[in-house]
Amino acid sequence: MTPPPEDGGRPRVLRFTPAERWIHRTTAALMGVCVVSAACLYLPGLAELVGRRALVVTVHEWSGILTPAPALLGLASRAFRADLTRLNRFGPHDRRWLRAALRRDHRPEERPAGKFNAGQKLYAGYVAGAVLVMVGTGLLMWFTGLAPLVWRISATFVHDWLALAIGVVLIGHIGKAMADPEARRGLRTGRVDPGWAAREHPLWIPETIADPVDSHADGEGTELLPHQPHLR
């Protein structure tokens, strides 16, 4: 299958399948609703502006409990499972990427990355763990008969402060996304410019060739064209 050309006529490389893009969109939408409803519950100005606290509480509870659902359903996608494996691997090149990031060294040769760089891997791991903790503590707060009072008080403390930490991390994540239009295009259309892939994720295409677990996952694959030697 030949990938569609971009505006300049150069073929684009498949990065995310439709299933992966929908998992990201629905998870982002649920987390957005959860964060906004939480703000309406905790900030007096917003609470007075919105009103209908009981409805906001219900929206917050259900958006929170459903946040892991897209990823769980997405396990049916072979491409998504392959990307989860990539996110769970942390190699020497990731440590090198982190050292360069801490030094604010933006030279591509000093920041090697596969399909996901070390920052994206850390972010994914943090969010996955944080969502599980938020769901667990939220359930203790929602169903008061599940645990004794001291547990519920502790759960409320953890839930509130972790929510603040998640908000800060999400702001950073959105900021990084806004600074990289090609990365956003990859999540929107599924395909990216091969020059961007070679610059930002130089180990990605060789990694796909060596371990083509998702070569044609969900009906699509990552194509490497013969006239793209810089990606070999």
Buried (B, 14 or more C-beta within 10 A) or exposed (E): EEBEEBEEEBBBBBBBBEBBBBBBEBBBEBBEBBBBBBBBBEEEEBBEEBEEEEEBBEBBBBBBBBBBEBBEBBEEBBBBBBBBEBBEEEEEBBEBBBEBBEEEEEEEEEBBBBBBBBBBBBBBEBBBEBBEBBBEBBBBBBEEEEBEEEEBEEBBEBBEEBBEEBEEBBEEBEEEEEEEEBBEBBBEBBBBBBBBBBEBBBBBBEBBEEEEEBBEBBEBBBBBEEEBEEBE
